[in-house]
Amino acid sequence: MFAINFNMGKESDDAIPQEYPYFWSKGSSIALPSFLTKYKPSMVQNDGTKPWIWIEGSNRNKDTAESDATTAISEAAALLKEVSQRVEEIKNDDSIPMRSSKKTGAKSKKDVREKVQADAAQKLKDISIKHNYVCGKWLIFAPADKVDAIWSKIATSLVSGPLASTCAYLTKVATSPANETPHHQHVICLYIPDVYDKDSVTNVMKVLLRNHGVNLSGVKSDLYTGAGNKHSSGVLSTVWKTASLLTDSEIKDLKDAYFSELNVTSTSVAKPDEKKDQPSIAIKKRPIPKRKLQEDDPFASEDEADAQEAEQKQKVQAKRKTGKRNQPSDMDADADESDKLKTKKKKSTR
């Protein structure tokens, strides 16, 4: 089901604690958007009990249920211990020169050490395959001021976006340290079922670059994590570096395509808001009299239009004043009434 082993003596960083409130799956009682809003990596501080926030994707890793993680990790730890001892022996062996010699064919300490480390990497792969413990994760680093947005997009993509169509099945993000740490980087892990499946690993990489524009570090096996990072073997901690999967130009092209599309989207979203603010201004700049004049005479200048508009206003105001003058006042009305009464009295006297 998951790349988890609850029977390990030392709890792995890849193990999800049971009854953990910072874990979301499709069976959760809270919707994903609400979960992401409620538990932001920048806001959740790790007090020792909540180092990670987890999201389960649509694709569950079925093969890991049959894996023997405990035995695999035990064998890997023993191997790394042997390699560390051998590296130390090479360092102290005076018979191995510091520099290689083309004349004698002697290998340098560096050459001998790297050969031992390369052999160890192959043996670790053999251990993983033998015990069917081949799961691992893409490592992504995000600055504290951007981690919430990056994490939200990756989590949503894994559940119902581009990442849902890949082999990726689980993701987690590191919460914030208990004490303020300048320039802190949050690590995001995107889990994949088989780190040695180069095509699938590369496919996930392309989606992360093209659809999310993130900075990738490399692919790390869960076996490496379980065996421990603190050893002096010098064996690389990652199975794949980005340059081993895509060229620098391919990586750049994918990220450029993402940011180009992002800019287009941002511009198209901004335009409707600009239009909302413009109607009243547009009406003031193009009054009806001016538009009518322009229709009648397309060669009329702005000054002529303004002059004719002012003249039109003066005519309207003059008509209003004339109208007011012609209207009888209250005193005039009273005088007319008194004249009418006098005329009636004269007629009745006669």
N, C-alpha and C positions, 0 to 999 in steps of 0.2 A: 504493500500500500504506500508507505512512505520510506524514505531513506533514513529510517530511525531504528535505534536499538536501545530499548529500555533496560536491557539486562547488563549493560556495560557497567563495570565498577565505577569508572569515572564518566560522568555525564558528558556526552559529546556536544559540541557546538551545533551539530546537525540534528540533534534530538529535540523534538517538541515536547515540553513538559505536559503531562496530562492535566486536564481541567485548567487550561491556561487561557485567561481572558483576552490575551493579545494575539489570539489565533482566529482567523476567519476562514470559513469554508461555505459552500453553497447550502449546507444544512444549518448554518448559523441563524439565530433569530433576528439578527440585525442585518439590514441591507448593506452591501459593500460601500456605497458612497457615504452612508452614515458612519460606518466603521472607520473609514479613512479620515473622516472629519473629526471623529471622537478621539482617535489614537494617532496623532501625528508624531513622527520620530523626533521632531525638534522640540516637542512638548512633553514627551514621556521620558522621564529620567530613570536611569538604571540604578536602582538601589541594591543591586545584587540578585533581585528576583525577577526582573523583567529586562533582560539584555536585548531581546529581539521582538519584533512585530512580524507575524507570519500571515501569509495569504496562500491558500490552496487554489490551484488553477483547475481547469477543466480536465486536463490529462493527468490521471493518477499513475504513478509508477508501480506497475504490477509485479515486475520481476524482483524488486528488492525484498518482497515478502519471503522469498525462498533463499535469500542470501545468508551467508554465515559471516556476518560482519565482525563478530567477536574474534573468531579464529583468524580472519584476514588481518585485522588490526594487530593482533598479537604477533603474527608472523612478520608483518611489516615493521613493527617496532624493533623486533629482534634483528632484522636485516639492517635497519638504519644504525643500530648500535654497533654492528660489525663494521659497517662502512665508516662510521666515525672513528673507530679504532684504527682501521686501515689507513685513513687519511692522516691520522696523527703519526703513524709509523712512517709514511712517505715523507712527511715533513721533517722527521728526525733521522732519516736514513741518509748518511753522508755519501753512500755509494750512488745515489741518484743525483745527478747534477742539477743545478738551478736552471741551466740552459741546455737545450737540445743541441746535438751536433750532427750535421749532415755527413761529416767525414767518418765518424765512428758509428753513426746510427743510433746513438744514445738518446733516450727520451728524457725530457726535463721533468722536474717534479710536477709542474703544471700539467704536462701531457699525461703522466701516469695517474695523477689524481682525477683528471677529467674522464679518463677511461674507466676507472673504478666507479665513478658517479653515474656515467652513462649506463654501465652494466647494471647498476642498482636500480635505475629507473625502469629498465626492461624487466628486471625481476619483480619490481612492485606491480608492474602491469600484469605479469603472469600470476601473481598472487590474487590480484583483483578478479581476473577472469576465472581462475580456478574456484574461487569462493563466490562467484557471481556478485561481487561487490564493486561494481564499476560506475556507480552513480557519482555525481559531482556537481559543480556549479560554476557559472560565470561570475566573476567578481567585478563589481561596478563601484566606483567611489564618487560620492556626491558631497559638495560643501554644505555646511550647516544652513546657509541662507537659501539653498535651492533644493535641499533633500526632500522636503514635503511634496513639492510639485513633481519631482522626478519619480519618487516612490509611488505617488498616486497614479501616475500615468502607466508605470510598469505593472503595478498590481491590477489595474483595470484592464490593461492589454492582455494580461495573462488569463483573466477570467472570461473576457468577452471581446477581445481585440486581436490584433495581428499575432501576438505571442501565443494565443490560444490555438493557432493552427500549426504551431511547432511542437517539438517533443518536450518543451519545458512544462513542468507540472507543479512547481512550488517556488515561492520566493520569500525572502525575509529581509528586514532592514535593521541595522543596529540603532538602538535608542540613544538618547543623549547621555553623556557622562554625568555623574553626580556633581562633579566640580567643573566650573567653567574652564574650558580648554581652548586657547586661541588657535585659530585655523584648523579646527577639528573637522575631520572627514568621516562621513558615515559610509560604512560598507553595505552594499546591497548584494545579496546572493540570489542568483536565479538558477534553480536546480534543473539538471538534465539527467536522464536515466543512464546514459553511457558516455563517459568522457572520451572513450577511445573510438567512438563512431564519428569520424572526422566530418563526414557530410552533414550529419544532423547538428553537430556542434557549430559548423560554419553557417548553416541555415539560421540558427538562433542568433548568431553574431550579426548576420546581415539585417535581420529584423530590428535588432537593438540599435544598429547604426542608422538604418534608413527610416525607421518609424519613430525612433526616440532620440537619436543624436547624442547618445551617452558616451562617456569615456570608459573604455574597457581595459581591465588590467590583465586578465588571463583566465584560464580554466583550471580549477583545482579539484583534485579527486577527494572524495570523502574519506578515502583510505589514508591519504596524506594528513588530513585534519585529525583523524582518529589516532594516528600513530604519533602525533605530536610535532609541533613546529620547532621546538627548542632542542635542536641537536646539531652537532658540528660536522655532520656528514657532507654538507655542501651540496646535497642533491636538490635540484630545483623544486620549489614548493608548488609549481604549476605544471600540469601536463602539457598545456598549450599556451604559447604567447600569441598575441594578435598577429604578429608578423609571420608566424608559422602557418597561418590560415589564409590571410589576404595580404596583398601588397599595400604599401602606404598609399599609393594612388587610388586603389580600389576603396580603401577605407575613407579617404578624403572625398571621393566622388559620392559615396553613400551619405556621408554626413552633410555635404554641401546640398544634396538633393532634399534632405530633411529640412534644413534651415531655409532653403529657398521657398519651399512649400509653406513653411511656417510664416514667413514674411508676407506671402501672397494672401494667406488666410487672415492675418492680422489686418492687412490693408482693406480687404473686402468687408471685414466686420466693422471697421471704423467709418466707412463711407455712409451707411444709413444714418448714423448719428450726426454726421456733418450736414446731411440734407435736412434733418429735422430743425437745425438751427438757422437755416437760410431763408425760408419762405417769407417771413415778415420783412426781412431786409430787402429781399428781391422785389417785393411789392412797392416798398418805399422808393426804391431806385428807379422803378419803371411805372409811374402813375398812368392812369388811363388816358388823360389828355395827350401826354407825350407819345404814348404808343399809337394813338389815332393819327397824330401828326406824322409819325414816321411811316405809317402805312400809306398816308396820302402823298407824302413827299420823302422818298427814301434818301434824298440828298440833303435834307435839312440837317443843320448842325445842332449840337447840344445847346449852344447859346441861343439860337433862334427858338428852339423848343422851349427853353426856360422863359424867354421873353414873352412868347405867346401864351404860355401857361399863366404868367403873372398878369398879363392883360385880361385874360379870361376871368381870373379871380376878381380883378377890379370891377369888371362889368357886373358880375354877380352881386358884389357888395353894393354897387351903385343902385341896382334894381331893388335890393332889399331896403335901402335907405329911402328911395322914392316911394316904395309901397307904404313905409311907415308914415311918411309925410301925408299921404293921401287918406290915411285912416282917420276918422273923426275922433276927437278926444272926448272925454266925459263931459267937459264944460260945453262943448259944441252941441252935444246931444241934449243937454238940459235946456240950452237956448232954443233949440228947434221945438222942444216940447212946449215951452212957454208961448212961443209964437203961434203954435197950433191952437192952444187954449184961448188966446186972445181973439183969434179969427172966429172961433166958434161962438164966443160971447157976443161979438158984434152982430153976427147973423141972427142970434136969438133976440137981441134988442130991437132990431128992425122988424 
